[in-house]
Amino acid sequence: MNQKERNDCCSNKKKERDEKEYKDLLNRLSRIEGQVRGVKGMVENEAYCVDILTQVAAISAALNSFNKVLLGNHIRTCVAEDIRNGKDEVIDELVSALQKLMR
């Protein structure tokens, strides 16, 4: 990954989250992490393919839900604040993020 790709992927910006948002996001990620460990165990224990696929679909749905929550919070806070402050370039950043989510 070259420097431009790294910059496109992970900016140097930071976001302070309130305690509720922070805990909610971490709880969601912890549940997803547990689901992934469960699927790993299923593979290690030679579980039936369809059973594994069902669990992977649940993980995908959980990640999509995480993305929706994070995106909603981002639009309500970061994007709205930047637009109010005249930083319209945040719209291009949001469009780019949405395009990546829709791949």
ROROTI-349010 format. One record per residue (C-alpha): residue in three letters; residue number from 0; y, z, x. Coordinates in nm, 4 decimals. Layout:
// residues N
REC   residuo   num      north         up       east
REC       ALA   NUM          Y          Z          X
...
//
This chain:
// residues 103
REC   residuo   num      north         up       east
REC       MET     0     0.0000     0.0000     0.0000
REC       ASN     1     0.3324    -0.1037     0.1490
REC       GLN     2     0.6561     0.0968     0.1282
REC       LYS     3     0.7901    -0.0982    -0.1730
REC       GLU     4     0.4670    -0.0371    -0.3661
REC       ARG     5     0.4843     0.3332    -0.2791
REC       ASN     6     0.8458     0.3496    -0.3978
REC       ASP     7     0.7570     0.1666    -0.7198
REC       CYS     8     0.4640     0.4011    -0.7799
REC       CYS     9     0.6124     0.7379    -0.6981
REC       SER    10     0.9863     0.7923    -0.6897
REC       ASN    11     1.1541     1.0768    -0.5090
REC       LYS    12     1.2975     1.2010    -0.8376
REC       LYS    13     1.1880     1.5366    -0.9730
REC       LYS    14     1.1744     1.6772    -1.3246
REC       GLU    15     1.2091     2.0417    -1.4117
REC       ARG    16     0.9990     2.1112    -1.7190
REC       ASP    17     1.0325     2.4048    -1.9511
REC       GLU    18     0.7434     2.6509    -1.9509
REC       LYS    19     0.5881     2.5198    -2.2743
REC       GLU    20     0.5859     2.1550    -2.1610
REC       TYR    21     0.4550     2.2534    -1.8179
REC       LYS    22     0.1680     2.4602    -1.9613
REC       ASP    23     0.0809     2.1951    -2.2200
REC       LEU    24     0.0573     1.9188    -1.9597
REC       LEU    25    -0.1485     2.1306    -1.7210
REC       ASN    26    -0.3830     2.2406    -2.0021
REC       ARG    27    -0.4387     1.8788    -2.1033
REC       LEU    28    -0.5089     1.7797    -1.7428
REC       SER    29    -0.7481     2.0716    -1.6969
REC       ARG    30    -0.9458     1.9667    -2.0050
REC       ILE    31    -0.9591     1.6078    -1.8771
REC       GLU    32    -1.0703     1.7309    -1.5362
REC       GLY    33    -1.3491     1.9281    -1.7034
REC       GLN    34    -1.4558     1.6232    -1.9009
REC       VAL    35    -1.4731     1.4149    -1.5814
REC       ARG    36    -1.6826     1.6838    -1.4109
REC       GLY    37    -1.9082     1.6802    -1.7162
REC       VAL    38    -1.9597     1.3054    -1.6885
REC       LYS    39    -2.0355     1.3434    -1.3183
REC       GLY    40    -2.3013     1.5969    -1.4101
REC       MET    41    -2.4410     1.3605    -1.6712
REC       VAL    42    -2.4763     1.0867    -1.4088
REC       GLU    43    -2.6340     1.3294    -1.1619
REC       ASN    44    -2.8808     1.4402    -1.4338
REC       GLU    45    -2.9616     1.0809    -1.5282
REC       ALA    46    -2.8215     1.1028    -1.8812
REC       TYR    47    -2.8585     0.8079    -2.1146
REC       CYS    48    -2.5956     0.5358    -2.0594
REC       VAL    49    -2.4605     0.5406    -2.4158
REC       ASP    50    -2.4107     0.9175    -2.3984
REC       ILE    51    -2.2110     0.8768    -2.0764
REC       LEU    52    -2.0077     0.5910    -2.2245
REC       THR    53    -1.9257     0.8077    -2.5265
REC       GLN    54    -1.7901     1.0799    -2.2995
REC       VAL    55    -1.5938     0.8287    -2.0916
REC       ALA    56    -1.4348     0.6982    -2.4123
REC       ALA    57    -1.3311     1.0569    -2.4941
REC       ILE    58    -1.1754     1.0884    -2.1477
REC       SER    59    -0.9837     0.7637    -2.1987
REC       ALA    60    -0.8544     0.8899    -2.5335
REC       ALA    61    -0.7492     1.2201    -2.3736
REC       LEU    62    -0.5626     1.0356    -2.0968
REC       ASN    63    -0.3899     0.8153    -2.3540
REC       SER    64    -0.2866     1.1267    -2.5455
REC       PHE    65    -0.1533     1.2824    -2.2236
REC       ASN    66     0.0467     0.9653    -2.1548
REC       LYS    67     0.1951     0.9668    -2.5060
REC       VAL    68     0.3086     1.3278    -2.4725
REC       LEU    69     0.4516     1.2742    -2.1247
REC       LEU    70     0.6241     0.9500    -2.2253
REC       GLY    71     0.7750     1.1089    -2.5350
REC       ASN    72     0.9082     1.3997    -2.3311
REC       HIS    73     1.0425     1.1576    -2.0698
REC       ILE    74     1.2309     0.9503    -2.3279
REC       ARG    75     1.3750     1.2562    -2.5047
REC       THR    76     1.4936     1.4176    -2.1811
REC       CYS    77     1.5279     1.1994    -1.8696
REC       VAL    78     1.5973     0.8651    -2.0363
REC       ALA    79     1.8348     1.0033    -2.2989
REC       GLU    80     2.0285     1.2025    -2.0387
REC       ASP    81     2.0597     0.9070    -1.8015
REC       ILE    82     2.1812     0.6784    -2.0813
REC       ARG    83     2.4384     0.9396    -2.1881
REC       ASN    84     2.5542     0.9491    -1.8251
REC       GLY    85     2.5920     0.5693    -1.8128
REC       LYS    86     2.2835     0.5079    -1.5984
REC       ASP    87     2.1524     0.2097    -1.7924
REC       GLU    88     1.9115     0.1153    -1.5101
REC       VAL    89     1.6810     0.3809    -1.6548
REC       ILE    90     1.5996     0.1288    -1.9286
REC       ASP    91     1.4508    -0.1103    -1.6723
REC       GLU    92     1.2535     0.1792    -1.5249
REC       LEU    93     1.1224     0.2682    -1.8721
REC       VAL    94     1.0261    -0.0932    -1.9468
REC       SER    95     0.8393    -0.1096    -1.6142
REC       ALA    96     0.6564     0.2148    -1.6927
REC       LEU    97     0.5594     0.0879    -2.0383
REC       GLN    98     0.4287    -0.2366    -1.8885
REC       LYS    99     0.2091    -0.0392    -1.6492
REC       LEU   100     0.0740     0.1726    -1.9349
REC       MET   101    -0.0130    -0.1373    -2.1357
REC       ARG   102    -0.2230    -0.3077    -1.8691
//
